[in-house]
Amino acid sequence: MIQEKKLSRRSFLKGALASAAIVGFDMHTRRWLDWTGVQTAVAAAPNFPTFDGTLYMDPADSAQLDAAADDFGHMVSHRPLAVLDPGSINDVVVMVQFAKQHDIKVSARGQGHSTQGQAQNEAGVVINMSTLNTIHSITATEAHVQGGVTWFDLAGATTAAGFTPPTLTDYVHLSVGGTLAVGGIGGQGFAHGPQVDNVNELTVVTGNGNLVTCSATQNDRLFDAVRAGLGQVGIIVEAKVKLVPAPATVRFYNLPYLDVNAMMADQEFLIGTSRFDYVEGFALDAGGDSWIFILEAVKYNGTAADDATVLAGLNFLPGGQTMEERPFFNPAFDAFNPATFDFVNRVSILVDSILKPFGLWAFPHPWFNAFLPTDTAYSYLSNLFSSIVPSDLGPGSVVILYPFKGNKFNAPLLMTPDGDKFFTFALLKTVPPVPPLIDAALAHNAQLRDGVVAADGKRYAVDSVPMDKQDWHKHFQPQWGELVSAKQLFDPNTIMTPGQGIF
Ligand SMILES: Cc1cc2nc3c(=O)[nH]c(=O)nc-3n(C[C@H](O)[C@H](O)[C@H](O)COP(=O)(O)OP(=O)(O)OC[C@H]3O[C@@H](n4cnc5c(N)ncnc54)[C@H](O)[C@@H]3O)c2cc1C
């Protein structure tokens, strides 16, 4: 009897796509079910989990279901059957155990800033991690947080105590679990490495429904498979993130170049010195469809007295440099009030005062992100910027380009090129919501991916690149075998994170 009822629930869950009115079939009563029938059957079924939080799965919940069928890319839409706002870590455990038992796919969603449906899940369950947003503790060396905490909230809390995560993403309204699932890079990365190399311990709900604590010394296989593991083996519900002293202020330098290789050479030189604490770079529209390149560098607690020393020998356009001091983090930050501008929220100025008000935030974002070894990066990027002009990328697009040191990147599944240094570059495209324009941008991304692979580079897997199984196999080399065996061990029923399209 119980078995039959379990079967009936599985049937309606899996049949949920049938049509707007008929959403499933109850094997127990042998009747087609509409949403009301589903609800009644759910309520009547034994062992259906109850949650501390809220499970959304009826037509009145369309706001939650629609939100989970969208992301920052706005190009892919997979509607889940249910969205869980967990009220506790135990809710995540119970949901994954139920999903495993009934062969239902599960995805965690942090802030939904993926661009290609990575956190989406057709007819499965999306766990909205933003409700697990508690910061448990902050010491001088470590913050203990839940996986749904944003880096913005964490940076706010830690800087109030005088500390900061060593590496922050450019935009900080991303979740801790979401960036640890992909890597988490930023301009401090040359000195500190990515976020996945700045976490001491993780608590994970595996695809088996087990709650496991892991670190470099405890369950290290899980630790290695979950960091930058694209959500394939489990859900990060808690993290112990490293902290370092936070500066009170930063001195912010923008240095212009007409030649991309000249900027890259200066960036590469700078990351071999301790002149700056943060090094990034951008390509901007200089007007007339030409590029200008801006090296962005930051010295923590720097002052005007440092200028001559930190800029000595650099080859930027003389007289084009700008310098200013800002607080590191200003709790009163307001994107419309320049007097409140700080360092951590620098990207939010653009997002809140331009991209959102002008509607560009809601446009499709067919992004391309990659890593290139220094051996090939100079010629690849010089050719790239000779072959595309700013208007090719769409209004409000951003191009990012900066280097790292290879020995700071140690998490095995964050795939980066060999060698002691490499560059990241990102074409953060924004295109109007016109299907042929989106298709053209995605086709361009596929070409770029092939070029990057031919140049011994790797894609940074947060973007929008059509990937088949063979592409993933190549992407994860030489770690593919380890990922496959970790998948078999921790998610043998292959229920975790189908939106990545890896398994
Ligand atoms: C404006 C903007 C700026 C960005 N800047 C940077 C940057 O500077 N550096 C950088 O590295 N990246 C950057 N990114 C990319 C970003 O790091 C990734 O898209 C990241 O995954 C987004 O985090 P999220 O919380 O929105 O995750 P989501 O998009 O919700 O999820 C991403 C993936 O991780 C999985 N996932 C989410 N939460 C968890 C969890 N708790 N446990 C396990 N898996 C989980 C999801 O299932 C999905 O597969 C940027 C993105 C945007 C839109």
The ligand as a Tripos MOL2 file, in Angstrom:
@<TRIPOS>MOLECULE
LIG
   53    58     1     0     0
SMALL
NO_CHARGES

@<TRIPOS>ATOM
      1 C1         26.9150   40.9350  -12.4830 C.3       1 LIG1
      2 C2         27.7330   39.6970  -12.2370 C.ar      1 LIG1
      3 C3         29.0430   39.8240  -11.8380 C.ar      1 LIG1
      4 C4         29.8240   38.6940  -11.6060 C.ar      1 LIG1
      5 N1         31.1070   38.8460  -11.1930 N.ar      1 LIG1
      6 C5         31.8630   37.7640  -10.9330 C.ar      1 LIG1
      7 C6         33.1820   37.9070  -10.4530 C.ar      1 LIG1
      8 O1         33.7060   39.0000  -10.2950 O.2       1 LIG1
      9 N2         33.8870   36.7680  -10.1740 N.ar      1 LIG1
     10 C7         33.3370   35.5270  -10.3450 C.ar      1 LIG1
     11 O2         33.9960   34.5450  -10.0510 O.2       1 LIG1
     12 N3         32.0950   35.3820  -10.8210 N.ar      1 LIG1
     13 C8         31.3490   36.4640  -11.1210 C.ar      1 LIG1
     14 N4         30.0790   36.2920  -11.6090 N.ar      1 LIG1
     15 C9         29.6080   34.9330  -11.8930 C.3       1 LIG1
     16 C10        29.0620   34.3030  -10.6360 C.3       1 LIG1
     17 O3         30.1040   34.0050   -9.7400 O.3       1 LIG1
     18 C11        28.3570   32.9870  -10.9240 C.3       1 LIG1
     19 O4         27.3500   33.1430  -11.8680 O.3       1 LIG1
     20 C12        27.7750   32.4430   -9.6270 C.3       1 LIG1
     21 O5         27.4400   31.1080   -9.7970 O.3       1 LIG1
     22 C13        26.5760   33.2220   -9.2420 C.3       1 LIG1
     23 O6         26.2460   32.9930   -7.9030 O.3       1 LIG1
     24 P1         24.7240   32.7890   -7.5390 P.3       1 LIG1
     25 O7         24.6390   32.8050   -6.0860 O.co2     1 LIG1
     26 O8         23.8620   33.7320   -8.2900 O.co2     1 LIG1
     27 O9         24.5500   31.3080   -8.0910 O.3       1 LIG1
     28 P2         23.4040   30.6710   -8.9980 P.3       1 LIG1
     29 O10        23.4140   31.3150  -10.3320 O.co2     1 LIG1
     30 O11        22.1370   30.6720   -8.2640 O.co2     1 LIG1
     31 O12        23.9660   29.1880   -9.1260 O.3       1 LIG1
     32 C14        25.1330   28.9300   -9.8700 C.3       1 LIG1
     33 C15        25.4260   27.4330   -9.8930 C.3       1 LIG1
     34 O13        25.8270   27.0280   -8.5940 O.3       1 LIG1
     35 C16        24.8970   26.0930   -8.0560 C.3       1 LIG1
     36 N5         24.7060   26.4770   -6.6660 N.ar      1 LIG1
     37 C17        24.1380   27.6040   -6.1760 C.ar      1 LIG1
     38 N6         24.1740   27.5950   -4.8350 N.ar      1 LIG1
     39 C18        24.7820   26.4470   -4.4770 C.ar      1 LIG1
     40 C19        25.1040   25.8530   -3.2360 C.ar      1 LIG1
     41 N7         24.8000   26.4390   -2.0790 N.pl3     1 LIG1
     42 N8         25.7100   24.6340   -3.2560 N.ar      1 LIG1
     43 C20        26.0320   24.0200   -4.4100 C.ar      1 LIG1
     44 N9         25.7350   24.5260   -5.6180 N.ar      1 LIG1
     45 C21        25.1250   25.7280   -5.6500 C.ar      1 LIG1
     46 C22        23.6420   26.2500   -8.8880 C.3       1 LIG1
     47 O14        22.8660   25.0720   -8.9160 O.3       1 LIG1
     48 C23        24.2130   26.5910  -10.2390 C.3       1 LIG1
     49 O15        24.6260   25.4260  -10.9030 O.3       1 LIG1
     50 C24        29.2790   37.4090  -11.8340 C.ar      1 LIG1
     51 C25        27.9490   37.2790  -12.2550 C.ar      1 LIG1
     52 C26        27.1760   38.4130  -12.4500 C.ar      1 LIG1
     53 C27        25.7830   38.2630  -12.9490 C.3       1 LIG1
@<TRIPOS>BOND
     1     1     2 1
     2     2     3 ar
     3     2    52 ar
     4     3     4 ar
     5     4     5 ar
     6     4    50 ar
     7     5     6 ar
     8     6     7 ar
     9     6    13 1
    10     7     8 2
    11     7     9 ar
    12     9    10 ar
    13    10    11 2
    14    10    12 ar
    15    12    13 ar
    16    13    14 ar
    17    14    15 1
    18    14    50 ar
    19    15    16 1
    20    16    17 1
    21    16    18 1
    22    18    19 1
    23    18    20 1
    24    20    21 1
    25    20    22 1
    26    22    23 1
    27    23    24 1
    28    24    25 2
    29    24    26 1
    30    24    27 1
    31    27    28 1
    32    28    29 2
    33    28    30 1
    34    28    31 1
    35    31    32 1
    36    32    33 1
    37    33    34 1
    38    33    48 1
    39    34    35 1
    40    35    36 1
    41    35    46 1
    42    36    37 ar
    43    36    45 ar
    44    37    38 ar
    45    38    39 ar
    46    39    40 ar
    47    39    45 ar
    48    40    41 1
    49    40    42 ar
    50    42    43 ar
    51    43    44 ar
    52    44    45 ar
    53    46    47 1
    54    46    48 1
    55    48    49 1
    56    50    51 ar
    57    51    52 ar
    58    52    53 1
@<TRIPOS>SUBSTRUCTURE
     1 LIG1         1 GROUP 0 **** ****
